[in-house]
């Protein structure tokens, strides 16, 4: 029974307090004066009371006020309903002091902040030298910023508990609604008196929202401008959604999932620095440092990141070809994200996975400045060799769109893997090197393709052309020229391949494609518009065999004179009629010499003392054309050459002068 006695005494004590105070607080004017003095003692600001004031005894002694406002040069607080809960012990002694103040539907309107950090420093310094102390309980409050006649709502709803002890500390805890998401707030600033005299105080802050969380533990200093330093942690379940919530756009269409960042942060009016940083994003981890400067004409972000292994597959593929079979994209390219700030980032990694590509010991950089974007892979080990690449995007000086320049090179790489990853071309095998330089401009990928210019070169060895067996086809057509049949399937091995191409006005002009082996030589030339990706190529395939002993010289001589065996003259005239430039001269002028090169090779071998190479002669030549597109090329042999090769069909062609060919009919 004894333990319940204190609870039974509470109503009695309240009744006694009410009896003591009731005579003193009888009139409303007396209540207003007492309320004004109590609020001023707690907040340090003189309130304006425009509404009624009443005194309540139960459930706790309190003053209830309506239409209260506090004015400051930097802010104005309007409270339609305020309740000042009194401290019981001083009240028993006859003194009125606030235990805490409850604000309902309060609105804090901040004036145009100007130098907001300077205003914040002044406010904290004032708290450090003040003797006031109080606690505010805010229910359904809001924060707005007045810019001239316009008022913008910054925080539409907030439920907070704010407590300050003049010269000691200030604490904030509760929940606020920002950009449609609830944010939990828990903060504490200590050492207010030390801050007021230029020394260091303590700062702990935690912010939690459904999309992201952040925490800071460290110190703060006001002398010379506000500066905070300490441990920073930021995390998000989906960084892409968190960036959208913050009004920012992720730089790629995919990726940017689970995110975690921690490090030593230094934040000031000039910007922020993050050292000893550890970044985890989409399962990748790295360490580095970042520096954000906001005191210039444009924000500047600089940083470096190093990692053992990085998987960039979530952000797209390393390809220069359109993934859409229907053609290049006509959507306008937006460089807007690159104009928000200047960026200089560097990345180094022991291994980088990008789509199917596996790059090792890669050093890369990304720079965005003044709307210009530059991406560079300085050097990386890839596809068994070395790979370098650079891409520059910049706004056009006049008119919409942008200018583009791309340079890439690969040395001693596996051609099948490299060309497959970069160009989606998987028909070439072997080891080789290639270079691509391209420039263009426009508002979309299609516009750039239509006016593209540049050059492409490739050399390779000990490989094969996948999808067709040219040697098998030539051997079959040599015996049965009109046999027809499917030309697809198989593989054409080669000892060497050389490609030279120019790009002008959006058209790839293939000047040279030579493929050769001990038994075969193929030459190809023509054009292909980049925009439509159509093929208009012509070529000559030659079957080469070792020349009989003692006849090699005659064979080469006959070839140079335009006469000789069927292998030389049966295709020469037809090729001259249907093939462009270099391929036509190859067939009509000196096919045997180009195909074999045996005389020059033997002379070189004799001069060097090496064993001469066996003489070779063209056994069968076949002109052909290539139509279709990049994804579905169609190879068509020249029917006139096949008919000439056929004894039964030769008589149907008539004389060579009627056919307008340069070589006599066999």
C-alpha positions as CSV (number, residue, x, y, z in Angstrom):
1,X,0.0,0.0,0.0
2,X,2.9,2.3,0.8
3,X,4.2,2.3,-2.8
4,X,1.0,3.8,-4.1
5,X,1.0,6.7,-1.6
6,X,3.2,9.0,-3.9
7,X,0.8,8.5,-6.8
8,X,-2.2,9.4,-4.6
9,X,-0.4,12.6,-3.6
10,X,-0.1,13.9,-7.1
11,X,-3.7,15.1,-7.5
12,X,-3.5,16.6,-4.1
13,X,-0.3,18.5,-5.0
14,X,-1.9,19.7,-8.3
15,X,-4.9,20.9,-6.4
16,X,-2.7,22.8,-4.0
17,X,-0.8,24.4,-6.9
18,X,-4.0,25.4,-8.5
19,X,-5.2,26.9,-5.3
20,X,-2.0,29.0,-5.0
21,X,-1.9,30.2,-8.5
22,X,-5.5,30.7,-9.3
23,X,-5.7,34.1,-7.6
24,X,-2.5,35.3,-9.3
25,X,-3.5,34.1,-12.8
26,X,-7.1,35.2,-12.6
27,X,-7.1,37.8,-15.5
28,X,-6.2,37.1,-19.1
29,X,-3.9,40.1,-19.2
30,X,-1.9,38.6,-16.3
31,X,-1.8,35.3,-18.1
32,X,-0.4,37.0,-21.2
33,X,2.3,38.8,-19.3
34,X,3.3,35.6,-17.6
35,X,3.3,33.6,-20.8
36,X,5.3,36.3,-22.6
37,X,7.9,36.3,-19.9
38,X,8.1,32.5,-19.8
39,X,8.5,32.2,-23.6
40,X,11.2,34.9,-23.7
41,X,13.1,33.2,-20.9
42,X,13.0,29.9,-22.7
43,X,13.7,31.1,-26.3
44,X,15.6,34.3,-25.8
45,X,13.1,36.1,-28.2
46,X,10.2,38.4,-27.3
47,X,6.9,36.8,-28.6
48,X,3.9,38.6,-30.0
49,X,0.6,37.2,-28.5
50,X,-2.4,38.0,-30.7
51,X,-4.7,35.2,-29.4
52,X,-6.4,34.2,-26.2
53,X,-4.4,32.8,-23.2
54,X,-5.7,30.4,-20.6
55,X,-4.3,28.4,-17.7
56,X,-5.0,24.6,-17.3
57,X,-4.3,22.6,-14.2
58,X,-5.0,19.1,-15.5
59,X,-3.5,16.9,-16.8
60,X,-0.5,19.1,-16.1
61,X,-0.2,22.8,-15.2
62,X,0.2,24.6,-18.6
63,X,-0.5,27.9,-20.3
64,X,-2.5,27.5,-23.6
65,X,-2.0,30.3,-26.2
66,X,-3.3,31.1,-29.6
67,X,-1.8,33.1,-32.5
68,X,1.8,33.4,-31.2
69,X,4.6,34.7,-33.4
70,X,8.4,35.2,-32.9
71,X,10.2,37.6,-35.2
72,X,13.9,37.7,-36.1
73,X,15.7,39.4,-39.0
74,X,16.5,36.0,-40.4
75,X,13.3,34.1,-39.7
76,X,9.7,34.3,-38.5
77,X,7.9,31.6,-36.5
78,X,4.0,31.6,-36.6
79,X,2.2,29.2,-34.2
80,X,-1.6,29.1,-34.3
81,X,-1.7,26.9,-31.2
82,X,1.0,26.9,-28.4
83,X,1.0,25.1,-25.0
84,X,3.6,26.0,-22.4
85,X,3.9,23.1,-20.0
86,X,5.2,24.4,-16.6
87,X,7.9,22.9,-14.4
88,X,6.1,21.6,-11.3
89,X,8.8,22.0,-8.7
90,X,9.5,25.7,-9.3
91,X,5.7,26.2,-9.6
92,X,5.3,24.8,-6.0
93,X,7.8,27.5,-4.9
94,X,5.7,30.2,-6.6
95,X,7.9,30.6,-9.7
96,X,6.6,30.0,-13.3
97,X,9.1,28.3,-15.6
98,X,8.5,26.3,-18.7
99,X,9.3,22.6,-18.7
100,X,8.7,22.4,-22.4
101,X,6.8,24.2,-25.1
102,X,4.4,22.3,-27.5
103,X,3.9,23.9,-31.0
104,X,1.1,22.6,-33.2
105,X,0.9,23.5,-36.9
106,X,3.8,25.9,-36.5
107,X,5.4,27.4,-39.6
108,X,9.0,28.6,-39.7
109,X,9.6,31.0,-42.6
110,X,13.2,31.8,-43.4
111,X,14.2,35.0,-45.1
112,X,16.2,34.8,-48.3
113,X,19.3,33.2,-46.7
114,X,22.0,35.0,-48.7
115,X,25.1,33.7,-47.0
116,X,23.2,30.9,-45.2
117,X,26.4,29.6,-43.5
118,X,27.2,32.9,-42.0
119,X,23.6,33.1,-40.7
120,X,23.9,29.6,-39.2
121,X,27.2,30.5,-37.6
122,X,25.7,33.6,-36.0
123,X,22.7,31.6,-34.7
124,X,25.0,28.9,-33.1
125,X,27.3,31.6,-31.6
126,X,24.2,33.3,-30.0
127,X,23.2,30.0,-28.5
128,X,26.8,29.5,-27.1
129,X,26.7,32.8,-25.2
130,X,23.0,32.7,-24.2
131,X,21.8,31.5,-20.8
132,X,18.4,30.3,-22.1
133,X,17.4,26.7,-22.1
134,X,14.3,25.1,-23.4
135,X,12.6,22.2,-25.1
136,X,10.2,22.5,-28.1
137,X,7.9,19.7,-29.2
138,X,6.8,20.5,-32.8
139,X,3.7,18.7,-34.2
140,X,2.8,19.0,-37.9
141,X,5.2,21.9,-38.4
142,X,6.6,23.2,-41.7
143,X,9.6,25.2,-43.0
144,X,9.4,27.7,-45.9
145,X,11.8,30.1,-47.6
146,X,10.6,33.6,-48.5
147,X,12.1,34.9,-51.8
148,X,10.6,38.3,-52.2
149,X,6.9,38.0,-52.5
150,X,7.1,34.2,-53.3
151,X,7.2,31.6,-50.5
152,X,8.6,28.1,-51.3
153,X,7.8,25.2,-49.0
154,X,11.0,23.4,-48.1
155,X,9.6,20.9,-45.5
156,X,5.9,20.5,-45.7
157,X,5.6,18.4,-42.5
158,X,7.8,17.9,-39.5
159,X,7.3,16.3,-36.1
160,X,10.4,17.2,-34.0
161,X,11.7,17.5,-30.5
162,X,14.2,20.3,-30.2
163,X,16.2,20.9,-27.0
164,X,18.9,23.5,-26.3
165,X,21.0,24.3,-23.3
166,X,22.6,27.7,-23.7
167,X,26.4,27.4,-23.8
168,X,26.2,23.6,-23.8
169,X,24.4,21.8,-26.5
170,X,21.4,21.6,-28.9
171,X,19.6,18.4,-29.9
172,X,17.1,17.6,-32.6
173,X,15.2,14.3,-33.0
174,X,12.1,13.3,-34.9
175,X,10.8,13.0,-38.4
176,X,10.3,15.3,-41.4
177,X,8.7,14.9,-44.8
178,X,11.1,16.0,-47.7
179,X,10.4,15.5,-51.4
180,X,7.6,13.1,-50.5
181,X,9.6,10.8,-48.3
182,X,9.8,10.7,-44.5
183,X,13.3,11.4,-43.1
184,X,14.2,10.4,-39.6
185,X,16.5,13.0,-37.9
186,X,18.8,12.6,-34.9
187,X,21.4,15.2,-34.3
188,X,23.4,16.7,-31.5
189,X,25.8,19.6,-31.4
190,X,27.9,20.0,-28.3
191,X,30.4,22.5,-27.0
192,X,28.4,25.6,-28.0
193,X,30.4,27.9,-25.7
194,X,33.6,26.6,-27.3
195,X,32.2,27.2,-30.8
196,X,31.3,30.7,-29.9
197,X,34.9,31.6,-29.1
198,X,36.4,29.9,-32.1
199,X,37.2,26.4,-30.7
200,X,36.0,23.0,-31.7
201,X,32.7,21.5,-30.8
202,X,31.2,18.0,-31.3
203,X,28.7,17.1,-34.0
204,X,26.7,13.9,-34.4
205,X,24.1,13.7,-37.2
206,X,22.0,10.8,-38.5
207,X,19.5,11.0,-41.4
208,X,17.5,8.0,-42.4
209,X,15.0,7.7,-45.3
210,X,13.5,4.7,-47.2
211,X,15.8,5.4,-50.1
212,X,19.0,6.4,-48.4
213,X,20.8,6.7,-45.0
214,X,23.6,9.0,-43.9
215,X,25.5,9.5,-40.7
216,X,28.3,11.8,-39.5
217,X,30.4,11.7,-36.4
218,X,33.1,14.3,-35.8
219,X,33.8,17.9,-34.9
220,X,32.8,21.4,-36.0
221,X,34.5,24.8,-36.0
222,X,33.0,28.3,-36.7
223,X,36.1,30.5,-36.7
224,X,37.1,31.5,-40.3
225,X,33.8,30.0,-41.6
226,X,31.9,26.8,-40.7
227,X,34.0,23.6,-41.1
228,X,33.1,20.1,-40.0
229,X,35.3,17.0,-40.2
230,X,34.8,13.4,-39.2
231,X,33.6,10.0,-40.3
232,X,30.9,10.0,-43.0
233,X,28.8,7.0,-44.0
234,X,26.2,7.0,-46.8
235,X,24.2,4.0,-48.0
236,X,21.3,3.3,-50.4
237,X,19.5,0.1,-51.4
238,X,19.1,1.5,-54.9
239,X,21.3,4.4,-55.7
240,X,19.4,5.2,-59.0
241,X,16.2,5.8,-57.0
242,X,18.0,7.8,-54.4
243,X,19.6,10.0,-57.0
244,X,16.2,10.6,-58.6
245,X,14.8,11.5,-55.2
246,X,17.6,14.1,-54.8
247,X,16.8,15.5,-58.3
248,X,19.8,14.0,-60.0
249,X,20.0,11.6,-62.9
250,X,22.2,8.4,-63.1
251,X,24.7,8.6,-66.0
252,X,23.7,5.2,-67.4
253,X,20.4,3.5,-68.1
254,X,21.2,0.5,-66.0
255,X,23.1,-0.3,-62.8
256,X,23.5,2.0,-59.8
257,X,21.9,-0.4,-57.3
258,X,23.2,-1.2,-53.8
259,X,25.5,1.6,-52.7
260,X,27.7,2.2,-49.6
261,X,30.3,5.0,-49.1
262,X,32.4,5.7,-46.1
263,X,35.5,7.8,-45.4
264,X,36.9,10.9,-43.6
265,X,35.0,14.0,-44.7
266,X,36.0,17.6,-44.5
267,X,33.1,20.0,-45.3
268,X,33.4,23.8,-45.6
269,X,31.9,26.7,-47.5
270,X,34.4,26.0,-50.3
271,X,33.2,22.4,-50.8
272,X,33.9,18.9,-49.4
273,X,36.8,16.5,-49.4
274,X,36.6,12.8,-48.8
275,X,39.8,10.9,-48.0
276,X,40.4,7.3,-47.1
277,X,37.2,6.6,-48.9
278,X,35.8,3.1,-49.5
279,X,33.1,2.8,-52.2
280,X,30.8,-0.2,-52.7
281,X,28.5,-0.1,-55.7
282,X,26.7,-3.0,-57.4
283,X,29.0,-5.5,-55.8
284,X,32.2,-3.6,-56.7
285,X,34.6,-2.2,-54.1
286,X,37.3,0.4,-54.4
287,X,39.3,2.8,-52.4
288,X,40.2,6.4,-53.2
289,X,39.7,10.1,-52.6
290,X,37.3,12.8,-53.8
291,X,37.2,16.6,-53.8
292,X,34.1,18.7,-54.5
293,X,34.6,22.4,-54.9
294,X,31.6,24.8,-55.0
295,X,33.3,28.1,-54.6
296,X,34.0,28.7,-58.3
297,X,31.9,29.6,-61.3
298,X,30.9,26.0,-61.6
299,X,31.0,23.1,-59.2
300,X,34.1,20.8,-59.7
301,X,34.3,17.2,-58.7
302,X,37.7,15.5,-58.8
303,X,38.5,12.0,-57.6
304,X,40.4,8.8,-58.1
305,X,39.4,5.2,-57.4
306,X,41.5,2.0,-57.3
307,X,40.1,-1.5,-57.2
308,X,41.3,-5.1,-57.6
309,X,38.3,-6.2,-59.7
310,X,35.4,-4.2,-61.2
311,X,32.4,-5.6,-63.0
312,X,31.0,-2.9,-65.3
313,X,28.5,-5.2,-66.9
314,X,25.5,-3.7,-65.0
315,X,26.1,-0.4,-66.8
316,X,26.1,-1.6,-70.4
317,X,28.3,-3.4,-72.9
318,X,31.6,-2.4,-74.6
319,X,30.2,-2.1,-78.1
320,X,30.2,0.4,-80.9
321,X,27.4,-1.3,-82.9
322,X,23.7,-0.6,-82.4
323,X,22.0,-3.4,-80.5
324,X,18.8,-2.8,-82.5
325,X,18.6,-4.7,-85.8
326,X,16.4,-2.1,-87.3
327,X,19.1,0.6,-87.5
328,X,20.8,3.3,-85.5
329,X,18.9,5.3,-82.8
330,X,17.2,8.5,-83.9
331,X,16.7,9.7,-80.3
332,X,18.3,13.0,-79.5
333,X,21.5,12.8,-77.5
334,X,21.3,14.8,-74.3
335,X,24.5,16.3,-72.9
336,X,22.6,18.1,-70.2
337,X,24.0,15.9,-67.3
338,X,27.5,16.9,-68.3
339,X,26.7,20.6,-67.9
340,X,25.7,20.4,-64.2
341,X,29.3,20.4,-63.0
342,X,32.9,19.9,-64.1
343,X,34.1,16.4,-63.4
344,X,37.6,14.8,-63.4
345,X,37.7,11.1,-62.4
346,X,40.4,8.5,-62.7
347,X,40.0,4.7,-62.3
348,X,42.6,2.0,-62.1
349,X,41.9,-1.6,-61.7
350,X,43.7,-4.9,-61.8
351,X,40.7,-6.5,-63.7
352,X,37.6,-5.0,-65.3
353,X,34.7,-7.0,-66.6
354,X,32.6,-5.2,-69.2
355,X,30.0,-7.3,-70.9
356,X,31.9,-10.2,-72.4
357,X,35.2,-8.2,-72.4
358,X,37.8,-8.9,-69.7
359,X,40.3,-6.0,-69.4
360,X,43.3,-6.2,-67.1
361,X,45.6,-3.6,-65.6
362,X,43.3,-0.9,-66.9
363,X,43.8,2.9,-66.3
364,X,40.9,5.0,-67.4
365,X,39.7,8.6,-66.9
366,X,36.4,10.6,-67.4
367,X,36.4,14.3,-67.8
368,X,33.4,16.6,-68.2
369,X,34.0,20.3,-68.5
370,X,31.9,23.1,-69.9
371,X,29.5,20.6,-71.6
372,X,32.4,18.6,-73.1
373,X,32.8,14.9,-72.2
374,X,36.0,12.9,-72.6
375,X,36.3,9.2,-71.8
376,X,39.7,7.5,-72.1
377,X,41.2,4.1,-71.6
378,X,44.9,4.9,-71.4
379,X,46.0,1.3,-71.7
380,X,44.6,-2.1,-70.8
381,X,45.5,-5.7,-71.4
382,X,42.6,-7.2,-73.3
383,X,41.9,-10.1,-75.6
384,X,45.5,-11.3,-75.2
385,X,47.0,-8.0,-76.3
386,X,46.9,-4.2,-75.6
387,X,43.9,-2.0,-76.0
388,X,43.5,1.8,-76.0
389,X,40.4,4.0,-76.6
390,X,39.2,7.5,-76.3
391,X,35.9,9.3,-76.9
392,X,35.2,13.0,-77.0
393,X,31.8,14.6,-77.1
394,X,31.3,18.4,-77.3
395,X,28.4,20.8,-78.2
396,X,28.4,22.2,-81.7
397,X,29.5,25.8,-81.8
398,X,26.5,26.7,-83.8
399,X,23.2,24.8,-84.0
400,X,21.9,21.8,-82.0
401,X,23.7,18.5,-81.6
402,X,27.2,17.6,-80.8
403,X,30.6,16.8,-82.3
404,X,32.0,13.3,-81.7
405,X,35.6,12.0,-82.1
406,X,36.6,8.4,-81.3
407,X,40.0,6.7,-81.5
408,X,40.7,3.2,-80.6
409,X,43.6,0.8,-81.2
410,X,44.3,-2.9,-80.4
411,X,47.7,-4.6,-80.7
412,X,48.3,-8.3,-81.0
413,X,44.8,-9.3,-79.8
414,X,42.5,-12.2,-80.6
415,X,40.5,-10.7,-83.5
416,X,37.4,-12.9,-83.0
417,X,36.9,-11.8,-79.4
418,X,37.9,-8.2,-79.9
419,X,35.8,-7.5,-83.0
420,X,32.9,-9.5,-81.5
421,X,32.9,-7.4,-78.3
422,X,33.4,-4.0,-80.1
423,X,31.5,-4.4,-83.4
424,X,29.4,-7.5,-82.9
425,X,31.4,-9.0,-85.8
426,X,32.4,-12.6,-85.0
427,X,33.4,-13.9,-88.4
428,X,37.1,-13.3,-88.2
429,X,39.6,-15.3,-86.2
430,X,43.3,-15.1,-85.6
431,X,45.8,-12.7,-84.0
432,X,46.2,-9.1,-85.2
433,X,46.0,-5.4,-84.7
434,X,43.6,-2.7,-85.8
435,X,43.0,1.0,-85.6
436,X,39.8,3.0,-85.9
437,X,39.6,6.8,-86.0
438,X,36.2,8.4,-86.6
439,X,34.7,11.9,-86.4
440,X,31.1,13.1,-86.9
441,X,28.4,15.3,-85.6
442,X,24.6,15.5,-85.2
443,X,21.7,15.3,-82.8
444,X,21.4,11.5,-82.8
445,X,23.4,8.4,-83.5
446,X,21.7,8.2,-87.0
447,X,22.8,11.8,-87.8
448,X,26.4,11.0,-86.8
449,X,26.4,7.8,-88.9
450,X,25.2,9.7,-92.0
451,X,28.1,12.2,-91.9
452,X,30.8,10.0,-90.3
453,X,34.4,10.3,-91.5
454,X,37.7,8.6,-90.5
455,X,39.8,5.5,-91.3
456,X,40.1,1.8,-90.3
457,X,43.1,-0.5,-90.8
458,X,43.6,-4.1,-89.7
459,X,46.3,-6.7,-90.1
460,X,46.1,-10.3,-88.9
461,X,47.7,-13.7,-89.3
462,X,47.1,-17.4,-88.7
463,X,43.4,-17.2,-88.5
464,X,40.2,-17.9,-90.4
465,X,37.1,-16.4,-92.0
466,X,34.1,-18.1,-90.3
467,X,30.9,-18.8,-92.2
468,X,32.3,-19.7,-95.6
469,X,34.9,-22.1,-96.9
470,X,36.2,-20.3,-100.0
471,X,38.8,-23.0,-100.8
472,X,36.2,-25.8,-100.9
473,X,33.9,-23.7,-103.0
474,X,36.6,-22.8,-105.5
475,X,37.8,-26.4,-105.7
476,X,34.2,-27.6,-106.5
477,X,33.6,-24.8,-109.0
478,X,36.9,-25.5,-110.7
479,X,35.7,-29.0,-111.6
480,X,32.0,-28.2,-112.0
481,X,31.6,-24.5,-112.7
482,X,27.8,-24.6,-112.9
483,X,27.2,-27.0,-110.0
484,X,25.7,-24.3,-107.8
485,X,24.8,-25.3,-104.3
486,X,24.9,-23.6,-100.9
487,X,28.0,-21.3,-100.5
488,X,27.5,-20.9,-96.7
489,X,29.1,-22.8,-93.9
490,X,32.6,-23.8,-93.0
491,X,35.8,-21.8,-92.4
492,X,38.4,-20.2,-94.7
493,X,41.9,-20.4,-93.0
494,X,44.4,-17.7,-93.9
495,X,48.0,-17.0,-93.2
496,X,47.7,-13.2,-93.5
497,X,44.9,-10.6,-93.8
498,X,45.2,-6.9,-94.5
499,X,42.3,-4.3,-94.4
500,X,42.5,-0.7,-95.4
501,X,39.3,1.4,-95.4
502,X,38.4,5.1,-95.4
503,X,35.2,6.7,-94.1
504,X,33.9,9.8,-95.9
505,X,30.5,11.3,-95.8
506,X,29.1,8.4,-93.9
507,X,30.3,5.8,-96.4
508,X,32.9,3.2,-95.7
509,X,35.2,2.9,-98.7
510,X,37.0,-0.4,-98.6
511,X,40.2,0.2,-100.5
512,X,41.8,-3.1,-99.8
513,X,41.0,-6.4,-98.2
514,X,43.6,-9.1,-99.0
515,X,43.4,-12.6,-97.5
516,X,46.0,-15.2,-98.4
517,X,47.2,-18.6,-97.6
518,X,49.3,-21.3,-99.2
519,X,46.3,-22.4,-101.4
520,X,44.1,-19.3,-101.6
521,X,44.1,-15.6,-102.2
522,X,41.0,-13.3,-101.8
523,X,40.9,-9.6,-102.7
524,X,37.8,-7.4,-101.9
525,X,36.9,-3.7,-102.4
526,X,33.8,-1.6,-102.5
527,X,31.6,0.6,-100.4
528,X,29.1,0.4,-97.5
529,X,27.0,3.3,-96.1
530,X,27.2,3.4,-92.3
531,X,23.6,4.6,-91.9
532,X,21.9,1.8,-93.9
533,X,24.7,-0.7,-93.3
534,X,24.2,-2.1,-96.8
535,X,27.0,-3.9,-98.6
536,X,28.2,-3.1,-102.2
537,X,31.5,-5.0,-102.5
538,X,33.2,-6.9,-105.3
539,X,36.0,-9.3,-105.0
540,X,38.2,-11.9,-106.6
541,X,39.0,-15.3,-105.1
542,X,41.9,-17.3,-106.5
543,X,42.8,-20.9,-105.9
544,X,46.6,-21.3,-105.8
545,X,48.7,-24.4,-106.3
546,X,52.4,-25.2,-106.5
547,X,53.6,-24.8,-110.1
548,X,55.3,-27.8,-111.8
549,X,59.1,-27.9,-111.7
550,X,60.6,-25.9,-114.6
551,X,57.3,-24.1,-115.5
552,X,57.1,-21.5,-112.8
553,X,58.9,-18.9,-114.8
554,X,56.8,-19.5,-117.8
555,X,53.7,-19.3,-115.8
556,X,54.6,-16.0,-114.3
557,X,55.7,-14.6,-117.7
558,X,52.5,-15.7,-119.4
559,X,50.5,-14.1,-116.6
560,X,52.3,-10.8,-117.1
561,X,51.7,-10.9,-120.9
562,X,48.0,-11.6,-120.5
563,X,48.2,-15.1,-121.9
564,X,48.7,-18.6,-120.5
565,X,46.7,-21.3,-118.8
566,X,42.9,-21.1,-118.2
567,X,43.6,-20.1,-114.6
568,X,44.8,-16.7,-115.7
569,X,42.7,-15.6,-118.7
570,X,39.3,-17.3,-117.9
571,X,38.5,-14.8,-115.2
572,X,40.6,-11.8,-116.1
573,X,38.3,-10.2,-118.6
574,X,35.2,-10.7,-116.6
575,X,36.8,-9.4,-113.5
576,X,37.9,-6.2,-115.3
577,X,34.4,-5.6,-116.4
578,X,32.7,-6.1,-113.0
579,X,35.3,-5.3,-110.3
580,X,36.4,-1.8,-109.1
581,X,39.9,-0.4,-109.1
582,X,42.4,-2.5,-107.3
583,X,40.5,-5.8,-107.5
584,X,40.0,-5.4,-111.3
585,X,43.7,-4.7,-111.9
586,X,44.5,-7.7,-109.7
587,X,42.5,-10.0,-112.0
588,X,43.2,-8.5,-115.4
589,X,46.8,-7.3,-115.1
590,X,48.8,-9.7,-112.9
591,X,46.7,-12.1,-110.9
592,X,49.4,-14.8,-110.7
593,X,52.0,-12.4,-109.5
594,X,49.8,-10.9,-106.9
595,X,48.5,-14.2,-105.7
596,X,51.8,-15.9,-105.3
597,X,54.5,-13.3,-105.2
598,X,56.8,-16.2,-105.8
599,X,59.4,-14.5,-108.0
600,X,60.0,-11.6,-105.6
601,X,60.0,-14.0,-102.7
602,X,62.5,-16.4,-104.3
603,X,64.8,-13.5,-105.3
604,X,64.7,-12.2,-101.7
605,X,65.4,-15.7,-100.4
606,X,68.3,-16.2,-102.7
607,X,69.9,-12.8,-101.7
608,X,69.6,-13.7,-98.0
609,X,70.8,-17.2,-98.4
610,X,67.5,-18.7,-97.2
611,X,65.8,-21.6,-99.0
612,X,63.6,-20.3,-101.8
613,X,59.8,-20.7,-101.4
614,X,58.1,-23.1,-103.8
615,X,56.6,-21.5,-106.9
616,X,52.9,-21.2,-107.0
617,X,50.4,-20.5,-109.8
618,X,46.8,-19.5,-110.0
619,X,44.7,-22.6,-110.8
620,X,41.3,-21.0,-110.7
621,X,40.0,-17.4,-110.4
622,X,36.4,-16.5,-109.5
623,X,35.0,-12.9,-109.4
624,X,32.2,-12.4,-106.9
625,X,30.1,-9.7,-105.3
626,X,28.8,-9.2,-101.7
627,X,25.4,-7.8,-101.0
628,X,23.1,-7.7,-98.0
629,X,24.0,-5.9,-94.8
630,X,26.5,-6.1,-92.0
631,X,24.5,-8.8,-90.1
632,X,23.4,-10.8,-93.2
633,X,26.0,-10.6,-96.0
634,X,25.2,-12.4,-99.2
635,X,28.1,-13.7,-101.4
636,X,27.2,-14.2,-105.1
637,X,29.8,-15.6,-107.6
638,X,30.0,-13.9,-111.0
639,X,27.9,-16.1,-113.3
640,X,29.7,-15.0,-116.5
641,X,33.0,-16.3,-115.2
642,X,31.4,-19.6,-114.3
643,X,29.9,-20.0,-117.7
644,X,33.2,-19.2,-119.3
645,X,34.7,-21.9,-117.2
646,X,32.1,-24.4,-118.3
647,X,32.8,-26.1,-121.6
648,X,29.1,-26.6,-122.3
649,X,28.2,-23.0,-121.6
650,X,31.1,-21.3,-123.2
651,X,29.6,-21.3,-126.7
652,X,26.5,-19.4,-125.4
653,X,28.6,-16.3,-124.6
654,X,29.8,-15.6,-128.1
655,X,33.0,-13.7,-128.8
656,X,34.7,-11.5,-126.3
657,X,34.2,-8.3,-128.4
658,X,30.4,-8.8,-128.0
659,X,30.8,-9.1,-124.3
660,X,33.0,-6.0,-124.0
661,X,35.7,-7.7,-122.0
662,X,39.4,-7.1,-122.1
663,X,40.6,-10.7,-122.3
664,X,40.0,-13.1,-125.2
665,X,37.5,-15.9,-124.6
666,X,39.2,-19.2,-123.7
